[in-house]
Structure formats: structure tokens, C-alpha cells
Amino acid sequence: MVKKLSLEQNEVTKMGKQTKIAEESIVKYQQRINGYENLKKEKDHFEELYVRINAKYEMLEQLLTFNKNIQEPNLLNKVLFNRWKSSRSHYETQIQKTNEILDKLTDCYNKERETNIQLIKNSKEVSQERDRIKAEMETMKKLHKEELEKLQQKITEMEHKDTDDKTEIVQIKDESIEIID
């Protein structure tokens, strides 16, 4: 039994060591993957730099061969003048397009501005009309209230007349006058 237990204990420790080794291997594997990704990024960066430098080199080489082919100073001046003319026409076209865009934007701005001014005027008119209607409604409420009070007064007077036969209500100029017999 003791031998069996010691054998099993040895197996457990071996398995524990193997687990630790496996975990360490996984960590190292992750580190290698990260290192590989970093190296891949650096490689892509260096390839991009190579392409840029190679393009600059080819442009420089073309300029040098172009300058070697030009032996006459007048020819160089003509070439430079032609380049200047083409650049000038290109910039004039760009300026013209930009001016057209600016004109359109200015027109749109002016139309929007006029529309906004008109809307502000209309808003003020509507606000004034609303205030006027509110004032009219207030006066109508006051008049209506006064008429209700007059009617209430007439009703109470008539009730008094029914209860008291000696009194008589006579109305003169929309005012009630009580006459006692």
C-alpha cells in the first residue's frame, strides 16, 4: 500500500510538473506570437519605407537624366516657361471654380437670410395677433361676467318680488330700482 501510495504521489508530482511546463509553454507561445506580430508590423513599415524611397530615387533619377538631355540653356528656359504656363492655367481654372462656388454659396446665404428675416417678421405679426386676441378674450370675459352678474341680480330681485308682494321692481336704464308700497 505504501509503495502504491508513493507511486501515485510520484505520478501526481510528475503531472504537476508537466502542467507547470505546459503553462510556461503557453506563456512563451503567446510571447512568441506577440513578437511575431511586432516583427510583421515592422516588416510592413520597412516595406512601405522602401517603396517610398524607391519612388523618390526613381523621380530623382528621371530629373537627373532630364537635365543631362537639356544642353541648351534656351531649351531649359522653354521647358520651365511651359511648366509655368501650364501651372498658371491650372491655378486660374481652380480660382474660377472657387469663385463660382463662392458665388453660389453667397446666393444661398442671401436667400436663407431673406427667408429668415421674413420668418421673423411673420413670427412677430403672429405674436402681435395672438396678444390682440388674448386682450379681446379678456374683455369678452369681463363683459360676460358683468352680464352674468346683472342676470343674477335680476333673478334675485324677482325672487324677492315673489316673496314680498309689497315691493315692485322697475327697471330703468338697465338698472333695477325697488319701489316699496
C-alpha positions in Angstrom: 0.0 0.0 0.0 2.8 2.4 0.9 4.5 1.6 -2.4 1.3 2.2 -4.2 0.7 5.5 -2.5 4.3 6.6 -3.2 4.0 5.6 -6.8 0.7 7.6 -7.1 2.3 10.5 -5.3 5.2 10.4 -7.8 2.8 10.3 -10.7 0.9 13.3 -9.2 4.1 15.3 -8.8 5.1 14.4 -12.4 1.7 15.5 -13.7 2.0 18.8 -11.7 5.4 19.4 -13.2 4.0 18.7 -16.6 1.2 21.1 -16.0 3.6 23.8 -15.0 5.7 23.1 -18.1 2.6 23.3 -20.2 1.6 26.6 -18.7 5.1 28.0 -19.2 5.0 26.8 -22.8 1.7 28.6 -23.4 3.0 31.8 -21.9 6.2 31.5 -24.1 4.0 30.7 -27.1 1.9 33.9 -26.5 5.1 35.9 -26.2 6.4 34.4 -29.5 3.1 35.3 -31.2 3.3 38.9 -29.9 6.9 39.1 -31.0 5.9 37.7 -34.4 3.1 40.3 -34.8 5.5 43.1 -33.8 8.1 41.9 -36.3 5.4 41.6 -39.0 4.4 45.3 -38.3 8.0 46.4 -38.5 8.4 44.4 -41.8 5.4 46.1 -43.3 6.7 49.5 -42.1 10.1 48.9 -43.7 8.5 47.7 -46.9 6.4 50.9 -47.1 9.6 53.0 -46.4 11.4 51.0 -49.2 8.6 51.8 -51.7 8.7 55.5 -50.8 12.4 55.7 -51.0 12.5 53.8 -54.3 9.9 56.1 -55.8 11.9 59.2 -54.7 15.0 57.6 -56.1 13.3 57.0 -59.5 12.0 60.6 -59.6 15.4 61.9 -58.8 17.0 59.7 -61.5 14.4 60.9 -64.1 15.2 64.5 -63.2 18.9 63.9 -63.5 18.6 62.2 -66.9 16.2 65.0 -68.0 18.7 67.7 -67.0 21.5 65.8 -68.9 19.4 65.8 -72.1 19.0 69.5 -71.9 22.1 71.0 -73.2 20.9 74.3 -74.5 20.0 77.0 -71.9 17.2 78.3 -74.1 15.6 74.8 -74.2 15.7 74.7 -70.4 14.0 78.2 -70.2 11.4 77.0 -72.7 10.7 73.9 -70.6 10.4 75.9 -67.4 8.2 78.5 -69.1 5.9 75.8 -70.5 5.6 74.3 -67.0 4.9 77.7 -65.5 2.2 78.3 -68.2 0.5 75.0 -67.5 0.6 75.6 -63.7 -0.8 79.1 -64.3 -3.7 77.9 -66.4 -4.4 75.2 -63.8 -4.5 77.7 -61.0 -6.7 80.1 -63.0 -9.1 77.3 -63.6 -9.1 76.4 -59.9 -9.6 80.1 -58.9 -12.5 80.3 -61.4 -14.2 77.2 -60.0 -13.6 78.5 -56.4 -15.2 81.9 -57.3 -18.2 80.1 -58.9 -18.7 78.1 -55.7 -18.3 81.2 -53.6 -21.0 83.0 -55.7 -23.4 80.1 -55.3 -22.8 80.0 -51.5 -23.3 83.7 -51.3 -26.6 83.5 -53.2 -27.7 80.6 -51.0 -26.7 82.6 -47.9 -28.6 85.7 -49.1 -31.7 83.6 -49.9 -31.6 82.0 -46.4 -31.1 85.4 -44.8 -34.1 86.9 -46.6 -36.2 83.8 -45.7 -35.1 84.1 -42.0 -36.0 87.8 -42.0 -39.4 87.1 -43.5 -40.0 84.4 -40.9 -39.0 86.7 -38.1 -41.4 89.3 -39.4 -44.2 86.7 -39.7 -43.4 85.5 -36.2 -43.7 89.0 -34.8 -47.0 89.5 -36.6 -48.4 86.2 -35.3 -47.2 87.1 -31.8 -48.9 90.5 -32.0 -52.1 88.9 -33.3 -52.1 86.4 -30.5 -51.7 89.2 -27.9 -54.5 91.1 -29.5 -56.8 88.1 -29.5 -55.9 87.4 -25.8 -56.8 91.0 -24.9 -60.1 90.7 -26.8 -60.8 87.4 -24.9 -60.1 89.1 -21.6 -62.5 92.0 -22.4 -65.1 89.4 -23.5 -64.7 87.5 -20.3 -65.2 90.7 -18.3 -68.3 91.7 -20.3 -69.7 88.2 -20.0 -69.0 88.3 -16.2 -70.8 91.6 -15.9 -73.8 90.3 -17.8 -73.9 87.2 -15.6 -73.9 89.4 -12.6 -76.7 91.5 -13.9 -78.8 88.4 -14.7 -78.1 87.0 -11.2 -79.2 90.3 -9.7 -82.4 90.3 -11.8 -83.1 86.7 -10.7 -82.6 87.6 -7.0 -84.9 90.6 -7.4 -87.6 88.5 -9.0 -87.3 86.0 -6.1 -87.8 88.9 -3.7 -90.8 90.1 -5.6 -92.4 86.7 -5.3 -91.8 86.6 -1.6 -92.7 90.2 -0.9 -95.8 91.4 -2.7 -95.4 94.9 -1.4 -92.3 95.5 -3.3 -92.2 96.1 -7.0 -89.1 96.1 -9.2 -88.9 98.6 -12.0 -86.0 98.7 -14.4 -84.8 101.9 -15.7 -81.8 102.2 -18.0 -80.6 98.7 -17.2 -80.7 99.4 -13.5 -83.0 97.8 -11.0 -85.0 100.1 -8.7 -87.1 98.8 -5.9 -90.3 100.5 -5.1 -91.9 99.7 -1.8 -95.7 100.2 -1.4 
